[in-house]
Amino acid sequence: MSTTTAELLAIAGQVTDPEIPVLTIGDLGILRGVEPAGERGVVVTITPTYSGCPAMDAIRQDLEKAFGAAGFSPVVVNLVLSPAWTTDWMSEAGKAKLEKYGIAPPTGKGHRGPVTLGMAVKCPRCHSLNTRELSRFGSTSCKALYVCKDCLEPFDYFKVLS
């Protein structure tokens, strides 16, 4: 039985991020590739959002479970750190899911070097640009904590990382 790369990607694409369960690893852009290996084996390549991301072990286990349930064995999950993950790899659908979930998605594209321009972050609840950063570090290292000055609600902002 021959399995296509698209079929393998569909199986891997069902795995969600344990920290933000509305996003699949495909939405997040950490799924780098899937390929058949041997008779019924599969090799999956993922890149963490940052080195030391605690979600990687859970994602590895979820990938093994998803492929195992589909009859694949062995399942090898490779963690690749280079090139480093960037928010540019997130899908537009994933960004929309973040906003609907109450997390402001990253805006713009990743950059290299210092940036001295200010940035307005849109509130995912009332869509106001009248917001301010409360903390550069939110519930995870990938997010910052903001508050909306109009609706007064705090919210996470998924930082632009490159």
TIZA-905263 format. One line per field, with one value per residue: chain; residue in three letters; x, y, z of N, C-alpha, C in turn. Coordinates in steps of 0.05 Angstrom, whole numbers, m for minus. Layout:
<nodes>
dotor c(A/...)
mardren c(ALA/...)
n.X c(X/...)
n.Y c(Y/...)
n.Z c(Z/...)
ca.X c(X/...)
ca.Y c(Y/...)
ca.Z c(Z/...)
c.X c(X/...)
c.Y c(Y/...)
c.Z c(Z/...)
</nodes>
This chain:
<nodes>
dotor c(A/A/A/A/A/A/A/A/A/A/A/A/A/A/A/A/A/A/A/A/A/A/A/A/A/A/A/A/A/A/A/A/A/A/A/A/A/A/A/A/A/A/A/A/A/A/A/A/A/A/A/A/A/A/A/A/A/A/A/A/A/A/A/A/A/A/A/A/A/A/A/A/A/A/A/A/A/A/A/A/A/A/A/A/A/A/A/A/A/A/A/A/A/A/A/A/A/A/A/A/A/A/A/A/A/A/A/A/A/A/A/A/A/A/A/A/A/A/A/A/A/A/A/A/A/A/A/A/A/A/A/A/A/A/A/A/A/A/A/A/A/A/A/A/A/A/A/A/A/A/A/A/A/A/A/A/A/A/A/A/A/A)
mardren c(MET/SER/THR/THR/THR/ALA/GLU/LEU/LEU/ALA/ILE/ALA/GLY/GLN/VAL/THR/ASP/PRO/GLU/ILE/PRO/VAL/LEU/THR/ILE/GLY/ASP/LEU/GLY/ILE/LEU/ARG/GLY/VAL/GLU/PRO/ALA/GLY/GLU/ARG/GLY/VAL/VAL/VAL/THR/ILE/THR/PRO/THR/TYR/SER/GLY/CYS/PRO/ALA/MET/ASP/ALA/ILE/ARG/GLN/ASP/LEU/GLU/LYS/ALA/PHE/GLY/ALA/ALA/GLY/PHE/SER/PRO/VAL/VAL/VAL/ASN/LEU/VAL/LEU/SER/PRO/ALA/TRP/THR/THR/ASP/TRP/MET/SER/GLU/ALA/GLY/LYS/ALA/LYS/LEU/GLU/LYS/TYR/GLY/ILE/ALA/PRO/PRO/THR/GLY/LYS/GLY/HIS/ARG/GLY/PRO/VAL/THR/LEU/GLY/MET/ALA/VAL/LYS/CYS/PRO/ARG/CYS/HIS/SER/LEU/ASN/THR/ARG/GLU/LEU/SER/ARG/PHE/GLY/SER/THR/SER/CYS/LYS/ALA/LEU/TYR/VAL/CYS/LYS/ASP/CYS/LEU/GLU/PRO/PHE/ASP/TYR/PHE/LYS/VAL/LEU/SER)
n.X c(17/14/29/15/51/16/m25/1/15/m36/m51/m12/m26/m71/m55/m53/m29/m7/m6/m36/m92/m127/m98/m67/m7/9/m18/11/61/103/108/149/159/139/152/149/177/207/167/117/131/145/173/175/185/196/198/214/179/213/278/280/226/172/129/144/155/103/79/109/94/39/41/63/22/m21/m3/7/m46/m65/m40/15/83/151/148/184/205/235/270/284/327/347/332/315/251/200/150/131/121/72/5/m45/m97/m86/m71/m120/m150/m124/m137/m193/m195/m178/m126/m81/m58/8/34/53/117/173/235/304/353/355/295/264/215/149/93/26/m19/m74/m134/m160/m213/m247/m225/m198/m144/m123/m84/m39/25/32/67/127/131/87/39/68/134/130/92/67/39/m17/m62/m126/m144/m194/m236/m217/m198/m150/m102/m67/m12/14/79/118/165/230)
n.Y c(m24/42/105/173/236/278/252/235/285/304/271/285/338/339/342/381/441/437/480/520/501/510/514/478/439/449/498/530/528/496/445/415/376/312/245/181/120/63/2/13/56/123/188/247/316/369/437/474/530/560/546/496/494/473/444/409/355/335/344/310/260/262/261/210/180/194/176/122/105/107/65/66/50/43/107/163/222/279/333/396/450/489/520/572/575/620/671/682/635/619/601/638/623/601/648/675/639/646/699/694/661/695/714/761/759/752/811/837/821/779/806/828/849/911/947/1009/1031/1045/1002/986/944/906/898/834/827/875/901/949/995/1021/1004/976/952/908/871/845/792/739/688/647/642/659/697/763/805/845/902/927/993/1012/972/951/900/849/816/764/773/746/745/774/736/723)
n.Z c(0/m19/7/1/5/16/42/88/109/121/163/202/205/237/289/347/378/444/479/456/438/394/350/298/288/237/225/259/237/251/233/191/154/125/113/80/109/97/99/130/159/183/178/213/212/255/279/336/366/397/422/471/480/518/497/458/471/483/433/401/423/411/355/347/368/333/282/295/305/254/232/223/233/247/280/271/299/283/310/289/291/258/197/245/275/253/260/210/186/203/186/150/164/214/242/241/272/321/335/340/384/423/426/405/339/309/277/215/185/201/225/220/264/303/316/316/314/339/355/341/372/356/393/405/419/418/375/377/369/411/453/503/522/576/597/573/571/567/579/556/529/477/475/492/544/538/546/532/524/514/518/564/573/587/544/508/464/407/395/342/314/289)
ca.X c(0/30/17/26/59/m8/m40/17/12/m63/m50/4/m40/m92/m43/m56/m10/m18/m9/m57/m105/m142/m79/m53/22/10/m25/33/84/125/109/167/158/132/158/148/202/203/141/96/143/142/191/163/204/184/216/200/177/238/293/271/197/163/108/155/151/75/74/122/76/14/47/66/m5/m37/7/2/m74/m69/m27/43/103/156/144/207/200/260/268/304/329/356/330/298/223/192/121/125/113/44/m15/m66/m119/m78/m73/m148/m158/m113/m154/m219/m189/m172/m98/m75/m38/31/29/77/136/196/256/330/366/338/273/259/188/129/74/0/m29/m103/m147/m175/m241/m262/m210/m186/m115/m116/m75/m12/39/35/91/139/129/60/35/90/155/122/71/69/14/m27/m88/m140/m152/m222/m254/m204/m192/m123/m101/m40/m4/34/100/131/192/244)
ca.Y c(0/66/129/198/256/293/236/237/312/305/258/303/363/337/346/408/452/434/506/536/478/517/514/453/445/461/526/544/528/481/420/421/356/284/227/152/107/34/m9/28/76/151/207/274/337/393/458/487/559/569/523/490/496/449/431/391/327/329/343/285/238/264/252/181/169/198/158/95/99/104/40/70/43/61/136/178/251/294/361/411/477/508/548/577/581/648/674/684/608/614/604/659/610/600/674/680/623/659/722/685/649/716/721/778/745/769/829/842/800/779/825/823/873/928/963/1030/1040/1034/984/984/916/907/881/813/828/898/909/975/998/1035/983/980/928/906/855/834/763/730/661/631/659/668/717/786/811/872/909/946/1017/1018/952/945/871/840/795/757/780/727/762/769/725/715)
ca.Z c(0/m22/19/m10/24/23/62/113/120/132/190/220/208/258/315/356/397/471/493/442/425/370/327/291/284/210/228/273/219/262/217/169/133/132/90/87/115/98/92/142/177/175/191/215/220/267/289/358/364/408/434/498/482/532/483/438/480/479/404/392/432/396/328/348/372/308/261/304/301/225/223/216/253/269/276/279/299/284/319/274/302/238/206/268/269/252/257/182/178/211/165/154/178/242/254/246/295/345/341/349/410/442/426/381/323/302/255/199/179/218/217/230/275/320/304/335/310/356/341/354/372/356/412/391/428/407/351/381/369/435/472/513/532/605/603/549/573/573/590/545/518/450/477/510/555/532/556/515/539/508/532/590/575/581/524/499/437/397/385/316/318/264)
c.X c(18/15/30/34/35/m24/m25/14/m16/m65/m35/m11/m63/m81/m44/m33/m21/m21/m31/m73/m122/m124/m68/m23/27/4/m1/58/108/128/125/166/150/139/156/176/197/175/118/106/139/163/178/184/189/205/202/199/201/252/285/241/187/141/118/151/122/68/85/103/50/18/49/39/m22/m29/3/m27/m81/m53/2/61/128/151/168/201/227/255/291/304/337/344/311/270/218/161/112/115/84/26/m34/m90/m112/m79/m102/m159/m148/m131/m181/m217/m183/m143/m93/m53/m14/24/55/94/159/218/283/341/346/317/265/231/169/109/48/m9/m60/m115/m164/m205/m257/m249/m199/m156/m105/m108/m47/m1/40/60/101/137/101/60/56/110/148/102/78/41/7/m53/m100/m150/m181/m240/m242/m197/m163/m124/m72/m37/18/55/109/159/204/271)
c.Y c(25/90/153/217/273/278/237/265/316/293/276/329/363/342/375/416/449/460/523/515/485/516/486/460/455/490/542/545/513/454/426/401/328/267/198/141/77/26/8/49/104/168/235/293/361/412/472/517/573/545/520/492/470/433/409/362/318/326/317/261/238/255/222/168/171/179/129/87/95/80/44/64/34/90/150/207/265/323/376/440/498/501/551/584/611/650/677/657/602/618/627/648/608/626/682/664/635/682/714/673/670/723/737/764/764/786/834/817/802/798/816/849/889/943/984/1042/1029/1018/984/955/918/888/860/812/850/910/938/974/1013/1015/990/954/929/892/844/804/756/702/641/651/671/691/740/792/841/877/929/969/1024/998/942/916/866/819/789/766/760/744/755/760/717/704)
c.Z c(0/m10/8/12/33/45/89/126/132/160/210/225/228/286/323/375/425/486/481/426/401/346/323/288/255/210/239/257/230/248/192/147/143/108/99/92/117/90/103/162/166/191/189/224/231/277/312/353/377/421/463/502/495/518/464/446/476/449/392/399/416/367/327/351/346/286/269/300/272/214/216/240/239/260/288/277/303/291/306/284/282/211/229/259/269/249/228/172/187/188/171/169/208/256/260/270/321/354/352/377/431/444/401/365/317/277/240/194/198/208/229/241/291/304/324/332/331/340/356/351/375/377/398/399/415/383/353/379/393/457/482/524/563/613/577/548/583/584/579/534/491/451/496/520/550/546/536/532/534/522/558/594/570/559/518/470/429/383/357/322/292/271)
</nodes>
